[in-house]
Amino acid sequence: MLKGKHIILGITGSIAAYKAAYIIRGLVKKGAEVQVVITPSGKEFITPITLSALSSNPVISDFFSNRDGTWHSHVDLGLWADAMLVAPATASTIGKMANGIADNMLVTTYLSCKAPVFVAPAMDLDMFAHPTTQQNLERLRSFGNQIIEPATGELASHLVGKGRMEEPDKIIAVLEDFFERGTLLKGRKVLITAGPTYEKIDPVRFIGNYSSGKMGFALAEACAVSGAEVALVTGPVSLQIHHPNIRRVDVESAAEMHQACQEIFPTVDAAILCAAVADYRLDNPAKEKIKREKSGDLLLHLIPNPDIAASLGKVKKDNQVLVGFALETNDEFQHAAEKMERKNLDFIVLNSLRDTGAGFRCNTNKVSILMKNGERTDYPLKSKQEVADDIVKQLGSILNARI
């Protein structure tokens, strides 16, 4: 999967810079072409001569290599690359990447890179755990960058904790898996719903829920990375999409989401219904703001919203895959299995509000996947990006088995 790929390897000033030599050797052995971009402090830990010998390319560190007017184009590098890997990534460089501080060739190249970016942090345990570092890493994730989590072990300080850069073979495996996933849904079209729906009470008030849309957006990105053309129908959220293969359709109410899904579903190979759709809406929302002083007690008459999953399940073709979500608080597996059967889903993703770190407003999730044939897979607590990858792998295996 790495043969012929162009990889930018960014190296920063960390004791873990010695591992970059093993990363280069591993990538080259697998057929990749590697271009090293190193920060000035990175050269204090490993020499450009070593890196150039291993990569068979001159190492880039400065904007200007000579005093003859020649310079290194970060724009050309960004267009050349199939992926950029920053390993090791110090807290300083992570902060610069997260905030666009382009004061060296590495960060400037990162800001110009159109290819996927992978970041392998390396630092002492307290630096890694600091809220600033965690906020910067979360910001990088929100940009679509993939963070290769550091391992727990003995650090340069001789303390033991999380912050040790992941081993070179595991980092290379992440890149291989990424490029392999790029073919999983190649040529497929996928509909995804995300976020909450808002049901108007009057022009300034609504009934809603706590959904942030993070799980649905992670699924959209994972499907797009896997080669799919994605239609993302989303309720009101502040999240942004990053992959060019995602077409975003913004809606507000359950009725609007239902209409959009009805139009798109016949054109896709699969649908993943992740949105937290309101079950009810007002039968007659007020056209003007309701005044408490004039209205007194407020009674709302609610009527059922259309059931998007059930309506799509009724028209689902044999070659289409329909995936649903179940967020439960009790008798989770029974309710999820009944919902899967009732709505004609191929599989359902279950999470429980009783699990810490799962559900609304979290960056993590803990799910079980229940199949129509009774099979069940339970997953540990993971980031929502990792959960999305698990779901997409399951979807890809079903679609590819039907070819």
N, C-alpha and C positions, 0 to 999 in steps of 0.2 A: 504493500500500500504506500510505501514511502519512495519507491523507485521513481526517479525523475522529478520529485517534488523540490521546490525551492524554499529553504527554511532560513529565516533570519534568526540567529541566536544572539540575544542581548545578554551581556555579562556585566555585572555591577560589582562594587567593592565589598565583597564578602569572602570570608575564609572558605566558603563552599565553592568559590570560583574554580578550585582544582577539579571539581566534578564536571565542569564544562568540557574538559578534555575528553572525558569518557562519553559525554553526550555527543560530541562531534564525531568521535570514532564510531559510535553506534549508529548514528544517522547516516554517515558516509557508507558504512558496511551494508546498509539496507538500500543504498542507491540514491540517497538524497544529496542535493547540492547545498552546502552550508555557507552562509555569509555571516561572519562574526562582526558584531558592532559592540564595542566595549567602552565603558565610561573611563575617564582618566584614573579614578581611584581603583577601578577594576584591574588596571595594568600593574598596580602595586601587589596584587595577589597571584597573577599568572601572566606570563609574558606573551606579547603578540607573536613572537617567533614560534612558540609552541603551538599556538592556536592556528597560525597560518600553515604550519607544516601539516597539521592534522586535517585541516579543511581544504588545503590546496588553493586557498584564496587569500589575497591580502586582507589583513584585519583593518577595519575602519574604526577610528576613534575620534578624529577631529573633522570639522567641516572642511578645513583646507589642509591638504597634505604637503603642498609645496608653496613656494612664494612666486609661482609662475602664472597664477590666475586660475589654476585647476582647483576643483572642489568636488566634494562628494554630494551627490543629489539624494537627499532623503526621500524625495518624491519618486524618483526612479526605483529606489529600493522598495518602497511601499507597493509599487505596481508589480515589481518582479516576484514578490513573495507569494507562496501558497499558504504560508503560516509564519507567524512570528512567535518565538519562544523567549521569554526573559527568565534566565536561570543561571545563577541565583538572582533573585529580586530583593534588594534591601528595602527597609522601611522608607528610606529617603527616596529611592526611585519609584516605589509604589505611590508615595505621596505626590511626586511630580507627575506621574502618569495620570493619577486621579484628578489632578487640578490643572493639567495643561501647562506645566512649567517647563517650557522647551529650552532649557539652558545647556543641553548637550546633544550629541548626535543620536544617542539611543532614544531619548524621549521624543526628539523631533521626528525620527523614523517611525516611532510608534504612532504619533499623531497623523502621519501620512499613510499609514498602512491600511489598505483595504481588505487584507486577508484576516482570518481569525487570529486572535492573540491569546497565548497561554502564558500564565504567570506562575512561577514557582518560588514562593517566598522563602527567605532564609534569614533568620535573625534570632536573637536571644528570646527566651520564653516570655519575659515581661514586655519586651517591645512588640512581640506578635500579639499578645493579649491586650495591649493598650487600646482603649476605645478609639483613638485616632487612627491607628493602623487598621482596626476592624472596620471602621467607617470608610476608610479609603478602599479597602478590599471590596466592601459591599458596593461602593460606587463603581469600581471597575467591573464587577459582576453585572451591574445595571446597564453598563455600556455594551454588554454582550461578551466581555472577556471571560475566559475560563481560568479559574484559580485552581492550581494543582496543590492541594493542601499539604503543608509540611508534616513531617513525621514527628513522633515523640521519641526522644533519645537524649544522649549526652551531647551537650552543646559546647561551643568553643570556650565558654565561661566555666565549663565543667559542671554546670548545673544540668539537671535533667528535666526536660519538659518539651512542649510542642514549639517548634520553630526550626527544627533541622530540615534542610531542603530534602525533598523526596529523592530517592536513589535514581541514577541515570536510566537504568533499564525500565523502571516504572514510568518515568517521564516520557521516554520514547514510546512505551506502550500506549500512553494517553494519546499521543499524536497518531499512532497507527490506528487506534480505535476511532479517532475522529475521521480520518480519511476513509476508513472502512464504512463508517456510518453514512458517509456521503453518498453511498450507493444503495442504502437500505430502502429508501422510498423514492428512488430516482424515477422520474416520470409520473409519479402519483400526484393526485390532487386531494387535499385534506381540508375539511371544514372544522374549525375550532370555535367554541363559544367561551367567553371569559367574563369575569367581573360580576357585579350585581346588576339588577335592574331597579329603576326608580319608578314608582307608581304615584302619580300626582294626587295630592289632596286639594291643593289650590296652586296658584302660580308660584308660590314661594316655599311650599311644604311638600314632602313626599314620604312614602313608605319605602324603606330600603333595607339593606342588610350590611354585614361587616366585610363582605368579600373585597379583597384588594385587587384581584385579577392576576396576582403573581403566578399562580399555578397555570392558568390558561396561557399567559404570555410565555412562560417557560416552555410549555408544550408547543406553542407556535414556533419558537426559535429552534427547538429540538427537531421538529418535523422539517423545517426549512433546511437546517444543517444536514439532515439525512437525505436531502435531495428533492423534497416535496414542494409543490406549489401550494401555498397556504392561504385560505380565506379566513381571517380572524374577525369574528363578529363579537364586539365587546361592548359591555355596558359602560357607564361613566367611571373611568379610572384615570389616574394621572400618569400611568406607565407609557413608555415609548417602545416602538418596535425598532429593530436594528437590521434584520436580514432583508435583503432586497426581494426575496421570494415570498414575502408576506404582504398580502393586501388587507388593509384594515378597513372594517366597516363599523362605524360608530352608531350605536343605538342607545335609547334611554329606557324604554319600557319593555315589558315581556312581550307585548303584542308586536312591537317593532322588531324584536329579536326573532320572534316566531316567523314573521313575514320574510325577514332576510334569510333565515335558514331554509324556509320552504323554497325560496328562489334558487339558492345555491346548492342544496343537497343533491338534486338530480344530476349535477355536473361533476360530482366528486367520487373518489374511490372509498373514502372513509370520513367519518365525522367523530370528533371527540367533544362531548358536551360537558364542559367544565364549569360553565357559568352557574352562579347561584341565582336562579330565576325566581322572582316572587310568585308565590302560588295564587295570590289574590290581588285584585285592584279595586278601586272605587268604581261604583256603577255610574256615578255622576260627579266628577271633580268640579269644584267651584271655579268659576271663570274669574273671580276677583278674590283678593286676599280675605280670608275669613277673620273677622274681628272678634276677639274674645269678649270684649265688653258688650257686644250686641248679641252674640250667639249663646253665651253661657256654656252649659255642657255640650260637648261635641260627640255625636254618634255617627260612626262611619259604617255605611253599608257596603260590604265587600262581596265581590263576585269572583268566581274562579278565572284565572288566566288560562290561556291555551297551554296544554302540556306539550312542550317542544319535543322531548324525547319520544313520547308515545306517538305523536303525529308522524315523526320521521320513521319510527319503527314500523308503522303500518304500510309505508310506501317503500321501505328498504328492499332493494333488489338482492338477488342471491350473491352477486359479486361485490356488494358493498359491505363495509364493516362499520358497525355502530357501537361506540364506546360511551358509557355513562359514568357518572360519579355519584357516590352515596356518602353524605356526611350524616352520621348517626350519633345518637347519644345513649342508646340502649338496644339490646338484642341486635347488635350490628350486623352480624353475618346473615341472620334470618331475614332482616329487612332488606339487605342488599340483594340477596338471592331472589327474593320476591319481586323487587323492583326490576331486576334484570329480565326475569321471565315476563313480567307484565308489560314491559316496554320493548321487548324483542331486541335486546342488546346482545352483542357478541361477547363482550366481557364488561365488567364493572369494576371501578376503582373505589375501594372503600377506605374512608378514614373516620376516626372517632374523635369527638371533642373530649373524650375522657383521656386521650393520649396527650401528654405534655409536648408542646412543640408542633402539634398538628392543627389543621383547620385554618380559620381566618386570621389575617394580619401577621402570619408567621413567615419567616424565610425558609422554614423547614417543613417537612411533612413526613408522616409515617402511614404507609398505605398497605393494603392487601389487594391483590388482583384476583377476582373470582371469575372463572371461565364458565361458559354455558354448559360444558360437559362435566362440571363439578370440581374440576381442578382448582387449587387455591395456592397462591404464593404470597407469603408474608415477608415484608421488607423492613429493615431497621429504619430508625430515624435518619433522614438524609436531607440535603438541601433540595429545594424544589426543582432546581435544574437537574439534579441527579435522579429525582423521582420521575421527571419528564423523560429522561433518557430510558429508564426502565419501561415506562409505558409505551414509548415509541418502538422499542425493541420488540415488545409483545405484539404491537400492531403490525410491524413489518413482517414478523414471522407468519402471521395469519394471512396477510395479503400475498406474500411470496409463495405460500403453500398452495394458493389457489391458481397460480399461473399454469 
